[in-house]
Amino acid sequence: MKFTKMQGLGNDYVYVNCFEETVDRPAEMAKWVSDRNFGIGADGLILICPSQTADVKMRMFNADGSESEMCGNGIRCVAKYSFDHRLAEPGTSFSVPGQRPCPHSLNIETGSGILKVGIIPGEDGNAESVCVNMGRPVLSPAEIPVNFEGERIVDEPYDYTGTQLRMTCVSMGNPHAVFFCDDLEGLELEKIGPFIETDPIFPKRTNVHFVKVNTPEEITMRTWERGSGITLACGTGACACLAACVLNGKSQRAVLCHLPGGDLELHWCEEDDSIYMTGAATEVYNGYLLD
Ligand SMILES: N[C@H](CCC[C@H](N)C(=O)O)C(=O)O
């Protein structure tokens, strides 16, 4: 079986083109291909499939085999692969209010609905960066989901083994718990991450992010991902962090987000209440799994 290794800001996945290949047990496959010693090594597995309702369909599996509704770095790579390999005929209408339009567009079906992406080609004519309309951030605890009485979870106290944190929860199709922190380097993410990820208040577990607000236009974050642990970047998480920064009055609606694996341009647009995420997507190599 042929696969393509791709990465978005170092958030790397094994991609399988299911227009040509068939994957019978994706959850099991995700676990072994993700293993960095006994497999290929990745943060998970992403299938690029035909769709009845969009140009292509994306299914995303974390390294522990759990399937997620959405993946921000992943959808940029799916867009790049689909454009570069002409899996679908791109459209020409994708614009972000107040910004230059992208010359090509695709519609991608995900576990949390159809999202529209804009392709920005490089000198070789292939997709170099991708802008994604990530949709509206969801704040209702029931929809995130979080077991919590109230209309939203913004700056709520959260006890971590006696230390009082302040938590903001957002869904970008998948659940995120965001905490503000001025000492990201000193963070014991390998301990606090799994503690929060598996807290029973999150019926479907959660992704966990710590964000430092450098200026109202620039933030830095670190992530513990649901199902994959520490990653170099989390696109949906970056969008959740932007929403948390704006909701807590700490940033503007457009920021540059620094992640360990690179930068994302984020803009929570007032006109349509959608968050737009722009960043790189890179094909690393192709390979064949010994079936
Ligand atoms: N671990 C996430 C899925 C991958 C999200 C991340 N890699 C991104 O770029 O958004 C979850 O279970 O919701």
The ligand as an SDF file (V2000), in Angstrom:
LIG
                    3D

 13 12  0  0  0  0  0  0  0  0999 V2000
   -5.6560   15.2380   18.5300 N   0  0  0  0  0  0  0  0  0  0  0  0
   -6.7850   15.9670   17.9380 C   0  0  0  0  0  0  0  0  0  0  0  0
   -6.8180   15.7860   16.4060 C   0  0  0  0  0  0  0  0  0  0  0  0
   -5.6220   16.4310   15.6970 C   0  0  0  0  0  0  0  0  0  0  0  0
   -5.6300   17.9140   15.8410 C   0  0  0  0  0  0  0  0  0  0  0  0
   -4.3530   18.6380   15.4710 C   0  0  0  0  0  0  0  0  0  0  0  0
   -3.2460   17.8520   15.0160 N   0  0  0  0  0  0  0  0  0  0  0  0
   -4.6430   19.7880   14.5230 C   0  0  0  0  0  0  0  0  0  0  0  0
   -3.7710   20.1570   13.7220 O   0  0  0  0  0  0  0  0  0  0  0  0
   -5.7530   20.3560   14.6350 O   0  0  0  0  0  0  0  0  0  0  0  0
   -8.1090   15.4640   18.5570 C   0  0  0  0  0  0  0  0  0  0  0  0
   -8.1750   14.2880   18.9800 O   0  0  0  0  0  0  0  0  0  0  0  0
   -9.0600   16.2590   18.5750 O   0  0  0  0  0  0  0  0  0  0  0  0
  1  2  1  0
  2  3  1  0
  2 11  1  0
  3  4  1  0
  4  5  1  0
  5  6  1  0
  6  7  1  0
  6  8  1  0
  8  9  2  0
  8 10  1  0
 11 12  2  0
 11 13  1  0
M  END
$$$$
